[in-house]
Amino acid sequence: MAEIEKLELAAHRSDIIEDVHTLIEKYRAIFGWDVPDIDENLANRLILNEVRQAIDDIQNE
């Protein structure tokens, strides 16, 4: 990756992290509607694994 792209990405890194947190919270809330006594840590891990899989799928397209 060229230096300018690395700098641009670094400038947005905190936004990307915040967006991923928001995405996990969104899906954890959906889990919570379906499973009232949800284990939040387990739900977070499951959701994050799905996000990783989705990213891998998109990268491999």
KAWOTA-V791320 format. One record per residue. N is the residue number from 1. SS is DSSP state (~ for helix, > for strand, _ for the rest). D_CENTER is the distance of its C-alpha to the mean C-alpha in Angstrom with 2 decimals. Layout:
n-><N	N>
ss-><SS	SS>
d_center-><D_CENTER	D_CENTER>
This chain:
n-><1	2	3	4	5	6	7	8	9	10	11	12	13	14	15	16	17	18	19	20	21	22	23	24	25	26	27	28	29	30	31	32	33	34	35	36	37	38	39	40	41	42	43	44	45	46	47	48	49	50	51	52	53	54	55	56	57	58	59	60	61>
ss-><_	_	~	~	~	~	~	~	~	~	~	~	~	~	~	~	~	~	~	~	~	~	~	~	~	~	~	~	~	~	~	~	~	~	_	_	_	_	_	~	~	~	~	~	~	~	~	~	~	~	~	~	~	~	~	~	~	~	~	_	_>
d_center-><22.77	25.30	25.47	24.91	21.56	20.51	21.76	20.05	16.61	17.40	18.39	15.02	12.88	12.74	11.81	8.79	7.75	8.88	7.15	3.53	5.99	7.69	5.61	5.66	9.16	10.07	9.84	11.35	14.04	14.78	15.16	17.38	19.55	20.30	20.57	22.29	22.48	18.87	17.94	14.91	14.17	14.52	12.44	9.46	10.22	10.79	7.68	5.67	8.65	8.49	5.28	7.36	10.34	9.55	9.10	12.28	13.98	13.57	14.80	17.65	18.83>
